Amino acid sequence: MRKREGFILQELLSSNGPLTGKYLSNILGVSSRTIRNDIRELTDFLSNKGATIHSTRGVGYELEINEKTHFNEFLKSYFSKNFTDLPSSPKERFYDILRRLLLAEGYIKLDDLAESLYASRSTLKLDLKEIRAALDKYDLELISLPNYGLKIKGAELNRRFAISEYVFNEIKYIEKSSHNLFWEEQLTNITHTSKETLIKVWDILVDQLTKNNIIMSDIAINNLFVHVAIAYKRIKNGHKIELSKEDIGNIDDKREYQVAKKIIQEIEQILDTSFPSSEIAYITIHLLGTNLVNETNFSNEKLENIMENDIQKLINKILETIDKKLGLNIKSDKELFIGLYLHLKPAINRFRYGMNTKNPLFYDIKKNYPLAFEAGIIGAQVTKQELNIAIDENEVAYLALHVGAAMERKKLIKHTNRCLIVCASGFGSAQLLRYRIEAEFPGQIEVAGTTEYYKLKDISFNKIDFIITSVPIKDPIPVPIVQVSTILRDQDLSKVKSLIDGFKNELSEFILSDNIFLDKSFSNKKEVVNFMEKMAKNRYVLPDNYKESILEREELSSTAFGNLTAIPHPISPQSNTTFLIICTLKKPIDWDGVKVQLICLLNVKKGSKEDLQSLYDTLVRVTNNNNLVQRLLQSPTPEKFLEVLNCSNVNSNY
């Protein structure tokens, strides 16, 4: 089975309904005809594996498992092996080309690349534009010489950081007794070293860190391990780091420098290679940038007393800005403050030396905790303003982890929801509503009392979380309102449940049919953003720099979420109301290396007290549901789009 067919099988396995050929062709960046051929080949391949693919015209393809045990045995053996075929998507091709260029010792001809990847020169030239932009992050240049080809030029240290970023972009966990090494297979292939030798290097790192009481996370140790292996590979090929005194300051005065020296001495014996003295500084940079120090063993009270003032001030500014922009009310969370301190203290060293660190949870955090990720973006902005240090997406995701944990803690310690019941038809019906609510939601809702509509102006809402009312309330109220029938129906109970569960059932509250634009023929991200900006300004009062604010947010981290979706938005709230503008495309476009066909421009009201977590959670549920995305893309009218969205019950599958 070829690699692309393997991806089709994965899509079919993860889907809870049929997938159209158009959807598969869009997600993989190939023609519908290619998908039909792949499906035919895949069906033949699965014929003796206990499964088949059922095709229904106008509906799509669906996997049918006939012999579950036999099929599960096949899956176990198949997915335990690595794909070895050609890149199956533009994104994979991008990484493949970049890896080849970074690891090459000489020039690579464009024609040779095209032939080996079965891609046209024009296609590769487009890829090279993206590759130049990626390399620019590391002050590396892709040069091209006639009759020679392509080659990366730049400082050795920057090249190593780029190798770490792009050669090891997919983590595979390999367990071996007490060893849990990431990237083991790639390292053995790249360094031409045996697994046993690499394990000895790993043991040296762990032993020296333990002896010297340097505490690092598993991921940080693996990052250090990878960087040591890269250093060995590059030194063997004659490439050494050149670090001036200005580059490293007084790094040789640090305790970590002596530890790095011991590590290098022991590794030299194992690898039978001499490491230049500059490599000790290189390892020291990693230890300075990932050492969690002994402070993790201190009590919170003692830790607070020894915290560095400049980092404390930075964290206070970050949390104040997050609360101001997103209204998360997390500034007083002491556990969050300490977690951010323990992360930022070593991280600031990484930032200063330009050292990257992998975050294996990056895509999951970005996709499933978008509001926490936005908080991480704000943290990166504040750090840039205060320290003039740029933070990449991986670090943003680490900040988001801490914020996400604080948001989850808030859910755990949240008091029982206190509601006020408003009923116009008398005391008896109000009491019926009260007791029914308390019976349906025991321990979840406490009814603080009942009142008539006209008395609302005299009520204090300080200890009220929301109102349940049987009459429309048009006056401004500082808490959420749920309107129900006096005799509660199932749909009324669902409304109440949705509120206390922390999400809205329908996005349509923020989407007008006039703000839905379907089946547009745009060819790139810029055209889409220009169009959506124009439509937004036609309907709402927005500042002149509205589009610039959207693009500024995109520069920090792409808002493409996978599954053909993107949720662009301004870097900070710009509008006087919360609204969404929707655009679907005839064909997917490239959105920072990801195929996108459904775009939702999110606009949050300035100073909004609305539950942003609820809105983001619902958007995530939509973008994660490939069947729903397909049906939305196929909607012929805005009204049908809203109908599909409202009837989908996006929360039912999660």
Disulfide bonds with the S-S distance in Angstrom:
none
